Amino acid sequence: MVQPGYSGQPQQIDNNMTMSIVAIFLFWPLAIPAIINASKVNPLVQQGDIAGAQAAAAESKKWSKLALIIGLAWYAIVIVCCLLGGLGSMMSTT
C-alpha cells in the first residue's frame, strides 16, 4: 500500500562518512563517534526514520568537524614548535 505523497524514492541525507574518514587521520578519538553516527544514517532512512537519520547525520557532522579542527590545530602547533625549536637550536650554535 502506497501512502499519499510518497514518491517511492527514499529521501537522500548526507551521512558525512567521507568527512568522518578524513577526520580519523587527524584526530581519531573524535572521529570514531563520527563514523558510528554516519553508519547509522542509511539504515534509518531505509526504515523511514528520517528524523532519526537527520539527527545521526548532524551528530556525525559535529564530531567530524571537532576532530578536523582539533587535529589541524594540533598539527599546526607541532609544526610551529618544530620550526621554532629548529631556529632556536640554530641560533644557539652560532
Residue frames relative to the residue before (quaternion, step in Angstrom):
aa qw qx qy qz dx dy dz
M 1.0000 0.0000 0.0000 0.0000 0.00 0.00 0.00
V 0.2607 -0.7720 0.5653 0.1283 3.56 -0.81 1.05
Q 0.3789 -0.7246 0.5324 0.2188 3.53 -0.87 0.97
P 0.5633 -0.5914 0.4386 0.3750 3.60 -1.08 0.59
G 0.7955 0.2730 -0.2233 0.4928 3.56 -0.96 0.88
Y 0.5642 0.5848 -0.3971 0.4267 3.58 1.26 0.01
S 0.2823 -0.8036 0.5064 0.1346 3.57 -0.64 1.13
G 0.5546 -0.6214 0.3983 0.3841 3.62 1.20 -0.15
Q 0.6807 0.4297 -0.2719 0.5274 3.57 1.22 -0.39
P 0.3926 -0.6994 0.5315 0.2723 3.60 -0.82 0.89
Q 0.5576 -0.6122 0.4451 0.3408 3.54 -1.09 0.73
Q 0.3454 -0.7299 0.5539 0.2026 3.57 -1.01 0.83
I 0.0054 -0.7726 0.6339 -0.0344 3.54 -0.83 1.07
D 0.4331 -0.6912 0.5139 0.2658 3.56 -0.86 0.97
N 0.2710 -0.7995 0.5182 0.1373 3.56 -0.60 1.14
N 0.3824 -0.7640 0.4493 0.2612 3.62 1.28 -0.07
M 0.2691 0.7929 -0.5098 0.1974 3.59 1.15 0.53
T 0.6318 0.5407 -0.3461 0.4344 3.61 0.96 -0.78
M 0.6729 0.4785 -0.2980 0.4791 3.57 0.87 -0.93
S 0.6334 0.5342 -0.3297 0.4524 3.59 1.05 -0.71
I 0.6567 0.4967 -0.3105 0.4751 3.58 1.00 -0.82
V 0.6345 0.5084 -0.3335 0.4772 3.61 0.98 -0.78
A 0.6521 0.5397 -0.3144 0.4297 3.57 0.97 -0.87
I 0.5986 0.5859 -0.3758 0.3965 3.60 1.06 -0.59
F 0.6515 0.5086 -0.3135 0.4675 3.59 1.17 -0.51
L 0.6989 0.4607 -0.2678 0.4772 3.57 1.21 -0.40
F 0.7830 -0.1332 0.1086 0.5977 3.61 0.90 -0.87
W 0.2250 -0.8589 0.4477 0.1062 3.53 0.26 1.33
P 0.6035 0.5753 -0.4116 0.3680 3.68 0.87 -0.59
L 0.7273 0.3865 -0.2448 0.5116 3.60 1.03 -0.65
A 0.5922 0.5770 -0.3707 0.4230 3.58 1.18 -0.35
I 0.5728 0.6087 -0.3833 0.3930 3.59 1.12 -0.54
P 0.6906 0.4271 -0.3145 0.4917 3.67 0.79 -0.79
A 0.5851 0.5662 -0.3757 0.4427 3.59 1.14 -0.53
I 0.6756 0.4789 -0.2928 0.4781 3.59 0.92 -0.88
I 0.6286 0.5342 -0.3384 0.4528 3.59 0.98 -0.81
N 0.6890 0.4613 -0.2844 0.4813 3.60 0.89 -0.90
A 0.6312 0.5311 -0.3404 0.4512 3.61 1.00 -0.73
S 0.6709 0.5014 -0.3030 0.4548 3.58 1.03 -0.74
K 0.6182 0.5523 -0.3410 0.4432 3.62 1.21 -0.28
V 0.5570 0.6709 -0.3831 0.3048 3.59 1.14 -0.64
N 0.7242 0.4624 -0.2769 0.4302 3.62 0.60 -1.08
P 0.6595 0.4816 -0.3440 0.4635 3.66 0.86 -0.72
L 0.6363 0.5213 -0.3366 0.4582 3.59 1.03 -0.70
V 0.6252 0.5189 -0.3372 0.4755 3.60 1.04 -0.73
Q 0.6658 0.5063 -0.3050 0.4553 3.58 0.94 -0.88
Q 0.6656 0.4797 -0.2970 0.4885 3.59 1.13 -0.60
G 0.5310 -0.6452 0.3975 0.3792 3.56 1.27 -0.24
D 0.5281 0.6201 -0.4108 0.4097 3.57 1.27 0.11
I 0.1072 -0.8400 0.5310 0.0300 3.56 0.38 1.26
A 0.6424 0.5204 -0.3298 0.4557 3.61 0.96 -0.81
G 0.6578 0.5000 -0.3018 0.4757 3.59 0.99 -0.82
A 0.6452 0.5167 -0.3138 0.4672 3.57 1.02 -0.80
Q 0.6534 0.5018 -0.3121 0.4730 3.57 0.99 -0.80
A 0.6414 0.5140 -0.3224 0.4695 3.58 1.03 -0.75
A 0.6547 0.4967 -0.3110 0.4774 3.61 0.97 -0.82
A 0.6408 0.5140 -0.3228 0.4701 3.60 1.03 -0.77
A 0.6470 0.5112 -0.3188 0.4674 3.58 1.00 -0.79
E 0.6419 0.5082 -0.3191 0.4773 3.60 1.01 -0.80
S 0.6395 0.5259 -0.3207 0.4600 3.57 0.97 -0.85
K 0.6622 0.5049 -0.2983 0.4665 3.55 0.95 -0.89
K 0.6345 0.5376 -0.3223 0.4522 3.58 0.99 -0.86
W 0.7059 0.4541 -0.2702 0.4716 3.61 0.78 -1.02
S 0.6284 0.5338 -0.3374 0.4542 3.60 1.03 -0.74
K 0.6635 0.5030 -0.3063 0.4615 3.57 0.90 -0.91
L 0.6442 0.5104 -0.3257 0.4674 3.58 0.94 -0.85
A 0.6605 0.5037 -0.3094 0.4628 3.59 0.91 -0.88
L 0.6560 0.5028 -0.3137 0.4674 3.60 0.97 -0.82
I 0.6742 0.4958 -0.3050 0.4546 3.59 0.85 -0.92
I 0.6944 0.4602 -0.2870 0.4730 3.57 0.81 -0.97
G 0.6561 0.5224 -0.3119 0.4465 3.58 0.94 -0.85
L 0.6834 0.4698 -0.2919 0.4764 3.58 0.87 -0.91
A 0.6366 0.5142 -0.3327 0.4687 3.60 1.01 -0.77
W 0.6394 0.5273 -0.3241 0.4562 3.59 0.97 -0.84
Y 0.6728 0.4841 -0.3006 0.4718 3.60 0.88 -0.92
A 0.6314 0.5240 -0.3377 0.4612 3.60 1.01 -0.73
I 0.6499 0.5084 -0.3171 0.4675 3.59 0.95 -0.84
V 0.6530 0.5147 -0.3133 0.4588 3.58 0.93 -0.88
I 0.6605 0.5001 -0.3111 0.4657 3.59 0.91 -0.87
V 0.6580 0.4986 -0.3162 0.4674 3.59 0.90 -0.88
C 0.6589 0.5032 -0.3135 0.4630 3.60 0.91 -0.85
C 0.6515 0.5060 -0.3201 0.4658 3.60 0.97 -0.79
L 0.6581 0.4991 -0.3124 0.4692 3.57 0.97 -0.83
L 0.6737 0.4818 -0.2974 0.4748 3.59 0.92 -0.89
G 0.6347 0.5216 -0.3263 0.4675 3.58 1.04 -0.72
G 0.6525 0.5044 -0.3074 0.4747 3.56 1.03 -0.77
L 0.6553 0.4928 -0.3130 0.4793 3.57 0.99 -0.78
G 0.6454 0.5269 -0.3185 0.4520 3.56 1.01 -0.84
S 0.6726 0.4782 -0.3060 0.4746 3.58 0.96 -0.78
M 0.6261 0.5247 -0.3385 0.4670 3.60 1.08 -0.64
M 0.6679 0.5028 -0.3015 0.4586 3.59 0.99 -0.81
S 0.6977 0.4833 -0.2902 0.4420 3.59 0.93 -0.80
T 0.6660 0.5032 -0.3198 0.4482 3.63 1.13 -0.40
T 0.6347 0.5407 -0.3414 0.4338 3.60 1.20 -0.19
